[in-house]
Amino acid sequence: MKKSLLAAAIMSMVCSSTVFAHGSCDTELHGYMINIKDEMRAMSSDVKAGDSQSAVGHVEALITYFEKSRSEVPHKFNHDDLKGEELKIQTAEYQKVVDSTITILKDLKGALQSGDSSKVRELFGAIGEQRNLGHSSFKDC
């Protein structure tokens, strides 16, 4: 019984510290990323259900959120106190990842509209790669 109480206390501390750390990242970009996560889940569900038309609507929303995200500054840049040339270089890299993701999403929209399921699967994989690249390079929250 004491072990379960200890485990619950540890989990409570871990979760609460994550929430407190996460609060410092409450930016426009973070809000867009939350919306992107929600749209991705909804799009994935629609694709699995065979509702390509609804999935296309989610792709259009995703493109809009990524376009808005492009002009934002990742929290990591401020956290790492990037300035001058290094900020310029990292901003260009960030925008390159966002632009590549938008291109993939536009291709996904076309694949969904044409019913090309193998291309849809391929592009889902590419989106996952972009996500990993973006998070490993620009996310610190």
Disulfide bonds with the S-S distance in Angstrom:
Cys25-Cys141 1.46
